[in-house]
């Protein structure tokens, strides 16, 4: 394919003519645009509330589902007598979320926001129902994978739809409100899941979600009316399907899926790095990645991840900041409770309670960032300060030891939660503010892809490093005829530590402390990388009205086309 064709296909906006929906309003309508949605129809405050209720109830349900299922792993494993496979219930969902999240950006431009959201809810609901009636562990795992194919879409499409309706200067505040609902769902999911399991059995915890899902579907059908552009409405099914980058999507799924599955099997199954399955998956991921780049660069007329977008300064910086920041954040969330269980020998309940201040900080940090952006119309300095908050918190945690006060143990992680919540809000707005209107959906999907991939890797990589260091330290400290059996029991359950004789107990506690300190130091490194990735982010003004926002998107598109023409001339 010629250079000219490549350049035009990669830089052509999905909605080239900028129709009224998803794009700039007609100039003659600018005087009334503050009273309109992007589809050009009047939207009262009451209607906006119902639209947000439909979108955010789905977000709430996704968060609720995640923590409900986390509390059900043990009873489900015992029910099927397959406790060794219980972790795959969570893994299959997360892998599916990571693989399918970026696809919804393009789907929302083809099917419309309502169509894409309904597709995501259909997958999520179908998978959840299948889990509730699953006759075997294998079918339950398949059900969670199907639910994950919709779960990532729910988050992505809801974010895209809110961007359509809310000017960027106010967008961060609305994102903060959505994050509060997400935090509320995640917070009450565990207790609800445990109560439903104890009262009605674990299947009820899945089936209980269906009425909430039905409520979301009804609201989306009735109230979410962001229409598709006229030219897309008039296109044939064949033309619409041509807009889907099937080959790019398949190679992207292969890249992400093989990479995450390799790390997960290494951690979950305790396989060595030299195992053919592990390095085979990594090799396959590399091959798929090469194929993905070739497809996106040479053959895809409407790329699922346009290279001319992801290689630009702000989108690339935002993506990497979200990636490294999510690795650190989820490593912190999973390993701080382990510190209190294995080193402080606290109960599981007490260990979990130490995350409560962190959870509160997550909600307040996002709202605070939105409030600051709404008042100032700026985000660059706030982004850097947020990243530094996470660096500071991770440094404080590395100094935890026997002499640490209770104040430190309860509050040192608060700046991490506050800073990370603020960071993911500001970086999302920075991404949207720096792209053309036709790229908003795809750019949002890219942001969520890097974020969710970082979350899974944060858990998998920290688990692999922890086990490697822990095994080395335990073998140094515990020797004798039964050493390997004792070491194995200590590695696989922290509950046994309290019952060991004093010498072995000290060896176990010290080994966990050493291993977790390595993890905490790695978190510092990830947060420093996050800060460095934030430095190149461009400060774009945040429009406060629909007219200003549309004008900025026009400028972004003009700059994008100018850069593309310059690249074409150089070639």
C-alpha positions as CSV (number, residue, x, y, z in Angstrom):
1,X,0.0,0.0,0.0
2,X,1.3,3.4,-0.8
3,X,2.5,6.0,1.7
4,X,-0.2,8.3,0.5
5,X,-3.0,5.8,1.2
6,X,-1.6,4.9,4.6
7,X,-1.4,8.5,5.7
8,X,-4.9,9.4,4.7
9,X,-6.5,6.3,6.2
10,X,-4.8,6.7,9.5
11,X,-5.5,10.4,9.9
12,X,-9.0,10.4,8.5
13,X,-11.5,11.0,11.3
14,X,-14.1,8.3,11.7
15,X,-16.8,10.9,11.2
16,X,-15.1,12.8,8.4
17,X,-17.8,15.4,7.7
18,X,-18.5,16.2,11.3
19,X,-22.3,15.7,11.5
20,X,-24.3,17.1,14.3
21,X,-24.0,14.1,16.5
22,X,-20.7,13.1,18.0
23,X,-19.2,16.1,16.3
24,X,-19.4,19.9,15.8
25,X,-22.8,21.6,15.7
26,X,-23.6,23.6,12.7
27,X,-22.5,27.1,13.0
28,X,-26.0,28.4,12.8
29,X,-26.9,26.4,15.9
30,X,-24.0,27.7,18.1
31,X,-26.2,30.2,19.9
32,X,-28.4,27.4,21.3
33,X,-25.7,24.8,21.7
34,X,-25.5,25.2,25.5
35,X,-29.1,24.1,25.7
36,X,-28.5,21.0,23.5
37,X,-26.9,17.6,23.6
38,X,-24.4,16.8,20.9
39,X,-27.3,15.1,19.0
40,X,-28.8,18.4,18.7
41,X,-31.9,17.7,20.8
42,X,-32.9,19.6,23.9
43,X,-31.8,18.0,27.2
44,X,-33.3,19.3,30.4
45,X,-31.6,18.8,33.8
46,X,-34.2,16.2,34.6
47,X,-33.4,14.2,31.4
48,X,-29.7,14.5,32.2
49,X,-30.3,13.0,35.6
50,X,-32.1,10.0,34.1
51,X,-29.4,9.5,31.4
52,X,-26.7,9.6,34.1
53,X,-28.8,7.2,36.3
54,X,-28.9,4.7,33.4
55,X,-25.2,4.9,32.7
56,X,-24.0,5.1,36.2
57,X,-26.3,2.3,37.5
58,X,-24.4,0.0,35.1
59,X,-21.1,1.3,36.5
60,X,-22.3,0.7,40.1
61,X,-23.3,-2.8,39.1
62,X,-20.0,-3.6,37.6
63,X,-18.2,-2.5,40.8
64,X,-20.7,-4.4,43.0
65,X,-20.2,-7.5,40.9
66,X,-16.4,-7.5,41.3
67,X,-16.4,-7.5,45.1
68,X,-19.4,-9.8,45.4
69,X,-17.6,-12.5,43.3
70,X,-14.4,-12.0,45.3
71,X,-16.2,-13.1,48.5
72,X,-17.7,-16.2,46.7
73,X,-14.4,-17.8,45.5
74,X,-14.1,-20.1,48.5
75,X,-17.7,-21.3,48.7
76,X,-17.9,-21.8,45.0
77,X,-14.6,-23.8,45.0
78,X,-15.9,-25.9,47.9
79,X,-19.3,-26.5,46.2
80,X,-17.7,-27.9,43.0
81,X,-14.8,-29.4,45.0
82,X,-12.4,-27.5,42.7
83,X,-10.9,-25.0,45.1
84,X,-7.6,-25.1,43.2
85,X,-9.4,-23.5,40.2
86,X,-11.3,-20.8,42.1
87,X,-8.8,-18.1,41.2
88,X,-9.7,-18.6,37.5
89,X,-13.1,-17.2,38.2
90,X,-11.6,-13.8,38.8
91,X,-8.8,-14.2,36.2
92,X,-11.2,-15.1,33.3
93,X,-13.2,-11.9,34.0
94,X,-10.2,-9.6,34.2
95,X,-8.6,-11.1,31.1
96,X,-11.8,-10.6,29.2
97,X,-12.2,-7.0,30.4
98,X,-8.6,-6.2,29.3
99,X,-9.1,-7.8,25.9
100,X,-12.4,-6.3,24.9
101,X,-12.4,-2.9,26.6
102,X,-10.6,-1.1,23.7
103,X,-13.0,-2.5,21.1
104,X,-16.0,-0.6,22.6
105,X,-14.5,2.8,21.6
106,X,-14.9,2.0,17.9
107,X,-18.2,0.1,18.5
108,X,-19.7,3.1,20.1
109,X,-19.0,5.1,17.0
110,X,-20.6,2.4,14.8
111,X,-23.5,1.2,16.9
112,X,-24.1,4.5,18.7
113,X,-23.6,5.1,22.4
114,X,-26.9,3.4,23.2
115,X,-26.3,0.4,21.0
116,X,-22.8,-0.2,22.4
117,X,-24.0,0.2,26.0
118,X,-26.8,-2.3,25.3
119,X,-24.4,-4.7,23.7
120,X,-22.1,-4.5,26.8
121,X,-25.0,-5.0,29.2
122,X,-26.2,-8.0,27.1
123,X,-22.8,-9.7,27.4
124,X,-22.6,-8.8,31.1
125,X,-26.1,-9.9,31.9
126,X,-25.8,-13.1,29.8
127,X,-22.6,-14.1,31.5
128,X,-24.0,-13.3,35.0
129,X,-27.1,-15.4,34.4
130,X,-24.9,-18.3,33.1
131,X,-22.8,-18.1,36.3
132,X,-26.0,-18.2,38.4
133,X,-27.1,-21.5,36.8
134,X,-23.7,-23.0,35.9
135,X,-23.6,-26.8,36.4
136,X,-19.8,-27.0,36.6
137,X,-16.7,-24.9,37.5
138,X,-15.7,-24.8,33.8
139,X,-19.1,-23.3,32.8
140,X,-18.8,-20.8,35.6
141,X,-15.4,-19.7,34.3
142,X,-16.8,-19.3,30.8
143,X,-19.7,-17.3,32.2
144,X,-17.3,-14.9,33.9
145,X,-15.4,-14.5,30.7
146,X,-18.6,-13.6,28.9
147,X,-19.5,-11.1,31.6
148,X,-16.1,-9.6,31.3
149,X,-16.6,-9.0,27.6
150,X,-19.4,-6.6,28.7
151,X,-18.0,-5.3,31.9
152,X,-15.2,-3.4,30.3
153,X,-17.6,-2.0,27.7
154,X,-19.9,-0.7,30.5
155,X,-17.1,1.5,31.9
156,X,-15.8,2.7,28.6
157,X,-19.1,3.5,26.9
158,X,-20.5,5.3,29.9
159,X,-17.4,7.5,30.1
160,X,-17.7,8.3,26.3
161,X,-21.4,9.1,26.6
162,X,-20.9,11.5,29.5
163,X,-18.2,13.2,27.5
164,X,-20.7,13.8,24.8
165,X,-23.1,15.5,27.2
166,X,-20.8,17.5,29.6
167,X,-18.3,20.2,28.7
168,X,-14.7,19.3,29.6
169,X,-14.4,21.9,32.3
170,X,-17.1,20.2,34.2
171,X,-16.3,16.7,33.0
172,X,-13.9,15.9,35.8
173,X,-16.5,16.6,38.5
174,X,-18.9,14.2,36.9
175,X,-16.2,11.6,36.6
176,X,-15.6,12.1,40.3
177,X,-19.3,11.4,41.0
178,X,-19.2,8.3,38.9
179,X,-16.2,7.1,40.9
180,X,-18.1,7.6,44.1
181,X,-20.7,5.3,42.8
182,X,-18.1,2.8,41.7
183,X,-16.5,3.0,45.2
184,X,-19.9,2.5,46.8
185,X,-20.6,-0.6,44.7
186,X,-17.1,-2.0,45.5
187,X,-17.5,-1.2,49.2
188,X,-20.9,-2.9,49.7
189,X,-20.4,-5.8,47.3
190,X,-18.4,-7.9,49.8
191,X,-20.9,-7.7,52.7
192,X,-23.9,-8.3,50.3
193,X,-22.2,-11.2,48.7
194,X,-21.4,-12.8,52.0
195,X,-24.9,-12.3,53.3
196,X,-26.5,-13.7,50.2
197,X,-24.2,-16.7,50.2
198,X,-25.0,-17.5,53.9
199,X,-28.7,-16.9,53.5
200,X,-29.6,-18.3,50.0
201,X,-26.4,-19.9,48.5
202,X,-23.8,-18.5,46.2
203,X,-26.0,-18.7,43.1
204,X,-28.3,-16.0,44.5
205,X,-25.4,-13.5,44.5
206,X,-25.3,-13.7,40.7
207,X,-29.1,-13.8,40.2
208,X,-29.6,-10.9,42.6
209,X,-27.8,-8.6,40.1
210,X,-30.4,-9.2,37.3
211,X,-33.0,-6.8,38.6
212,X,-30.4,-4.0,38.8
213,X,-29.2,-4.9,35.3
214,X,-32.8,-4.8,34.0
215,X,-33.2,-1.3,35.6
216,X,-30.0,-0.1,33.8
217,X,-31.2,-1.6,30.4
218,X,-34.6,0.1,30.7
219,X,-33.1,3.5,31.5
220,X,-30.6,3.2,28.7
221,X,-33.3,2.2,26.2
222,X,-35.7,5.0,27.2
223,X,-33.3,7.9,28.1
224,X,-29.9,7.5,26.4
225,X,-30.7,9.1,23.0
226,X,-27.4,10.3,21.7
227,X,-28.2,9.6,18.0
228,X,-25.9,8.1,15.4
229,X,-24.6,10.4,12.6
230,X,-26.9,10.6,9.6
231,X,-24.4,9.1,7.2
232,X,-24.0,6.1,9.5
233,X,-27.8,5.6,9.8
234,X,-28.0,5.5,6.0
235,X,-25.1,3.1,5.5
236,X,-25.7,-0.6,4.8
237,X,-24.8,-3.3,7.2
238,X,-21.9,-4.3,5.0
239,X,-20.5,-0.7,5.1
240,X,-20.8,-0.5,8.9
241,X,-19.0,-3.8,9.3
242,X,-16.2,-2.5,7.2
243,X,-15.6,0.1,9.9
244,X,-14.8,-2.6,12.4
245,X,-11.1,-3.5,12.4
246,X,-11.6,-7.2,12.9
247,X,-8.0,-8.2,12.2
248,X,-6.6,-5.5,14.4
249,X,-9.1,-6.4,17.1
250,X,-8.1,-10.1,16.9
251,X,-4.3,-9.3,17.1
252,X,-4.9,-6.9,19.9
253,X,-6.8,-9.5,21.9
254,X,-4.0,-12.0,21.2
255,X,-1.3,-9.6,22.4
256,X,-3.0,-8.6,25.6
257,X,-4.5,-12.0,26.4
258,X,-1.3,-14.0,25.9
259,X,0.7,-11.5,27.9
260,X,-1.7,-11.5,30.9
261,X,-2.4,-15.2,30.8
262,X,1.4,-15.9,30.9
263,X,1.9,-13.8,34.0
264,X,-1.3,-15.1,35.7
265,X,-0.3,-18.8,35.2
266,X,3.2,-18.0,36.5
267,X,1.6,-16.6,39.7
268,X,-1.4,-18.8,40.1
269,X,0.0,-22.2,39.2
270,X,3.5,-21.4,40.5
271,X,5.1,-22.4,37.2
272,X,8.8,-21.6,36.6
273,X,9.7,-18.9,34.0
274,X,11.3,-21.6,32.0
275,X,8.1,-23.6,31.6
276,X,7.3,-24.0,27.8
277,X,3.8,-22.8,28.3
278,X,4.9,-19.6,30.1
279,X,7.5,-18.5,27.6
280,X,5.4,-19.8,24.7
281,X,2.6,-17.4,25.8
282,X,5.1,-14.5,26.0
283,X,6.5,-15.3,22.5
284,X,2.9,-15.6,21.1
285,X,2.1,-12.2,22.7
286,X,5.2,-10.6,21.0
287,X,4.2,-12.1,17.6
288,X,0.7,-10.9,17.9
289,X,2.0,-7.4,18.9
290,X,4.1,-7.2,15.7
291,X,1.1,-8.4,13.6
292,X,-1.1,-5.8,15.4
293,X,1.3,-2.9,14.5
294,X,1.5,-4.1,10.9
295,X,-2.3,-4.3,10.6
296,X,-2.9,-0.9,12.1
297,X,-0.2,0.8,10.0
298,X,-0.8,-0.8,6.6
299,X,-4.2,-2.4,6.3
300,X,-6.9,-1.1,8.7
301,X,-8.9,1.8,7.2
302,X,-10.4,2.5,10.6
303,X,-7.9,1.2,13.1
304,X,-9.1,0.1,16.6
305,X,-6.0,1.8,18.0
306,X,-4.7,4.4,15.4
307,X,-1.0,4.6,15.5
308,X,-1.0,8.3,14.6
309,X,-3.0,8.8,17.8
310,X,-1.1,6.6,20.3
311,X,2.3,7.9,19.1
312,X,1.4,11.5,19.8
313,X,2.8,13.2,22.8
314,X,-0.2,13.6,25.1
315,X,-2.1,10.3,24.3
316,X,1.2,8.3,24.7
317,X,2.1,10.1,28.0
318,X,-1.5,9.6,29.4
319,X,-1.5,5.9,28.4
320,X,1.8,5.1,30.0
321,X,1.0,7.1,33.1
322,X,-2.3,5.2,33.5
323,X,-0.4,1.9,32.9
324,X,2.4,2.4,35.5
325,X,0.1,4.1,38.0
326,X,-2.4,1.2,37.8
327,X,0.4,-1.3,38.3
328,X,1.4,0.5,41.5
329,X,-2.1,1.1,42.8
330,X,-3.3,-2.5,42.5
331,X,-0.1,-3.9,43.8
332,X,-0.7,-1.6,46.9
333,X,-4.3,-2.7,47.2
334,X,-3.5,-6.4,47.2
335,X,-0.3,-6.3,49.2
336,X,-1.1,-3.9,52.1
337,X,-3.6,-6.4,53.6
338,X,-1.0,-9.2,53.1
339,X,1.4,-7.1,55.2
340,X,-1.0,-7.0,58.1
341,X,-1.9,-10.7,57.8
342,X,1.6,-12.1,57.4
343,X,3.8,-9.6,59.2
344,X,1.6,-8.1,61.8
345,X,-0.4,-11.3,62.1
346,X,-3.7,-9.4,62.3
347,X,-7.0,-11.0,61.5
348,X,-8.3,-10.9,57.9
349,X,-11.0,-8.5,59.0
350,X,-8.5,-6.1,60.6
351,X,-6.2,-6.4,57.6
352,X,-9.1,-5.4,55.2
353,X,-10.1,-2.5,57.5
354,X,-6.7,-0.9,56.9
355,X,-7.8,-0.3,53.3
356,X,-10.9,1.7,54.5
357,X,-9.1,5.1,54.6
358,X,-7.6,4.3,51.2
359,X,-11.1,3.7,49.8
360,X,-12.4,7.0,51.2
361,X,-9.4,8.8,49.7
362,X,-10.2,7.2,46.3
363,X,-13.6,8.7,46.2
364,X,-12.7,12.2,47.6
365,X,-9.6,12.4,45.3
366,X,-11.6,12.1,42.1
367,X,-14.2,14.6,43.2
368,X,-11.5,17.0,44.4
369,X,-9.8,16.8,41.0
370,X,-13.0,17.5,39.2
371,X,-13.7,20.5,41.5
372,X,-10.3,22.0,40.9
373,X,-10.6,21.6,37.1
374,X,-14.0,23.2,37.1
375,X,-12.8,26.2,39.1
376,X,-9.5,26.7,37.3
377,X,-10.0,25.2,33.8
378,X,-6.5,23.7,34.1
379,X,-5.1,20.2,34.9
380,X,-1.3,20.0,34.3
381,X,-0.1,21.1,37.7
382,X,-2.8,19.1,39.4
383,X,-1.7,16.0,37.4
384,X,1.9,16.4,38.6
385,X,0.9,17.0,42.2
386,X,-1.4,13.9,42.1
387,X,1.5,11.8,40.9
388,X,3.8,13.1,43.6
389,X,1.2,12.2,46.2
390,X,1.4,8.5,45.1
391,X,5.2,8.7,45.1
392,X,5.2,10.0,48.7
393,X,2.8,7.4,49.9
394,X,4.7,4.5,48.5
395,X,7.9,5.9,50.1
396,X,6.2,6.1,53.5
397,X,5.0,2.4,53.2
398,X,8.6,1.2,52.5
399,X,9.6,2.4,55.9
400,X,7.0,0.3,57.7
401,X,8.5,-1.8,60.4
402,X,8.2,-3.0,64.0
403,X,8.6,0.5,65.3
404,X,5.9,2.1,63.0
405,X,3.1,3.8,64.9
406,X,-0.6,3.0,64.4
407,X,-1.1,6.4,62.8
408,X,1.5,5.5,60.1
409,X,-0.1,2.1,59.5
410,X,-3.5,3.5,59.0
411,X,-2.8,6.8,57.2
412,X,0.4,6.4,55.1
413,X,-1.5,4.9,52.2
414,X,-4.1,7.6,52.1
415,X,-2.1,10.0,49.8
416,X,-1.8,7.1,47.3
417,X,-5.5,6.6,47.1
418,X,-6.2,10.3,46.9
419,X,-3.4,10.9,44.3
420,X,-4.3,8.0,42.1
421,X,-8.0,8.9,42.0
422,X,-7.1,12.4,41.0
423,X,-4.6,11.2,38.5
424,X,-6.9,8.9,36.6
425,X,-9.5,11.8,36.4
426,X,-7.0,14.4,35.1
427,X,-5.3,12.1,32.6
428,X,-8.7,11.1,31.1
429,X,-9.6,14.7,30.6
430,X,-6.2,15.5,29.2
431,X,-6.6,12.7,26.7
432,X,-10.0,13.9,25.6
433,X,-9.0,17.6,25.4
434,X,-6.1,16.8,23.1
435,X,-7.8,14.8,20.4
436,X,-10.3,15.5,17.6
437,X,-14.0,14.8,18.1
438,X,-14.0,11.7,15.9
439,X,-11.2,10.2,18.1
440,X,-12.8,10.7,21.5
441,X,-14.4,7.2,21.7
442,X,-11.2,5.4,20.5
443,X,-9.0,7.5,22.8
444,X,-11.2,6.7,25.8
445,X,-11.0,3.0,25.0
446,X,-7.2,3.2,24.8
447,X,-7.0,4.9,28.2
448,X,-9.1,2.2,29.8
449,X,-7.1,-0.5,28.0
450,X,-3.8,0.7,29.5
451,X,-5.5,1.2,32.9
452,X,-7.0,-2.3,33.1
453,X,-3.9,-4.0,31.7
454,X,-1.8,-2.2,34.4
455,X,-4.3,-3.4,37.1
456,X,-4.0,-7.1,36.1
457,X,-0.2,-6.8,35.8
458,X,0.0,-5.1,39.1
459,X,-1.5,-8.1,40.8
460,X,0.3,-10.7,38.7
461,X,3.8,-9.2,38.7
462,X,3.8,-8.3,42.4
463,X,2.6,-11.8,43.2
464,X,5.4,-13.4,41.1
465,X,8.1,-11.1,42.6
466,X,6.7,-11.7,46.1
467,X,6.8,-15.5,45.8
468,X,10.3,-15.5,44.3
469,X,11.8,-13.4,47.1
470,X,9.8,-15.1,49.8
471,X,10.9,-18.5,48.7
472,X,14.6,-17.4,48.7
473,X,14.3,-15.9,52.2
474,X,12.5,-18.9,53.7
475,X,15.1,-21.3,52.3
476,X,17.8,-19.2,53.9
477,X,16.1,-19.2,57.3
478,X,14.4,-22.6,57.5
479,X,16.4,-25.8,57.0
480,X,16.1,-29.4,58.0
481,X,14.3,-32.6,56.9
482,X,10.8,-31.0,56.8
483,X,11.9,-27.6,55.6
484,X,10.3,-27.8,52.1
485,X,6.9,-28.9,53.5
486,X,7.0,-26.1,56.1
487,X,8.0,-23.5,53.5
488,X,5.3,-24.7,51.1
489,X,2.6,-24.3,53.8
490,X,3.8,-20.8,54.8
491,X,3.8,-19.6,51.2
492,X,0.3,-20.8,50.4
493,X,-1.5,-19.8,53.6
494,X,-0.6,-17.0,56.1
495,X,-3.0,-18.6,58.6
496,X,-0.4,-21.2,59.6
497,X,2.2,-18.7,60.7
498,X,0.5,-17.9,64.1
499,X,0.6,-21.6,65.0
500,X,4.3,-22.2,64.3
501,X,6.8,-22.5,67.0
502,X,8.6,-19.2,67.8
503,X,11.7,-19.7,65.7
504,X,9.8,-20.7,62.6
505,X,7.2,-18.0,63.2
506,X,10.0,-15.3,63.3
507,X,11.5,-16.8,60.2
508,X,8.2,-16.6,58.4
509,X,7.3,-13.1,59.5
510,X,10.8,-11.8,58.7
511,X,10.7,-13.4,55.2
512,X,7.3,-11.9,54.4
513,X,8.5,-8.5,55.7
514,X,11.6,-8.7,53.4
515,X,9.6,-9.8,50.4
516,X,6.9,-7.1,50.9
517,X,9.6,-4.4,51.2
518,X,10.9,-5.4,47.8
519,X,7.3,-5.1,46.5
520,X,6.9,-1.7,48.1
521,X,10.2,-0.4,46.6
522,X,9.0,-1.6,43.2
523,X,5.8,0.5,43.8
524,X,8.0,3.5,44.4
525,X,9.7,2.9,41.1
526,X,6.4,2.5,39.3
527,X,5.1,5.8,40.8
528,X,8.3,7.6,39.8
529,X,7.8,6.4,36.2
530,X,4.2,7.6,36.4
531,X,5.3,11.0,37.4
532,X,7.9,11.1,34.6
533,X,5.2,10.1,32.1
534,X,3.0,12.9,33.2
535,X,5.7,15.6,32.5
536,X,5.1,15.7,28.7
537,X,1.3,15.9,29.0
538,X,0.2,19.0,27.1
539,X,-1.9,21.6,28.9
540,X,-5.0,22.3,26.8
541,X,-7.7,24.8,28.0
542,X,-10.8,23.1,29.4
543,X,-13.9,24.5,27.7
544,X,-16.7,25.6,30.0
545,X,-19.4,25.7,27.4
546,X,-20.5,23.5,24.4
547,X,-19.5,26.3,21.9
548,X,-16.0,26.5,23.3
549,X,-15.6,22.8,23.4
550,X,-16.7,22.4,19.8
551,X,-14.3,25.1,18.7
552,X,-11.4,23.4,20.5
553,X,-12.3,20.1,18.9
554,X,-12.2,21.8,15.5
555,X,-8.7,23.2,16.3
556,X,-7.5,19.8,17.3
557,X,-8.8,18.3,14.1
558,X,-7.2,21.0,12.0
559,X,-3.9,20.5,13.8
560,X,-4.1,16.8,13.3
561,X,-4.8,17.1,9.6
562,X,-2.0,19.7,9.3
563,X,0.5,17.2,10.9
564,X,-0.7,14.4,8.7
565,X,-0.2,16.6,5.6
566,X,3.3,17.5,6.7
567,X,4.1,13.9,7.3
568,X,2.8,13.0,3.9
569,X,4.9,15.7,2.3
570,X,8.0,14.5,4.1
571,X,7.4,11.0,2.9
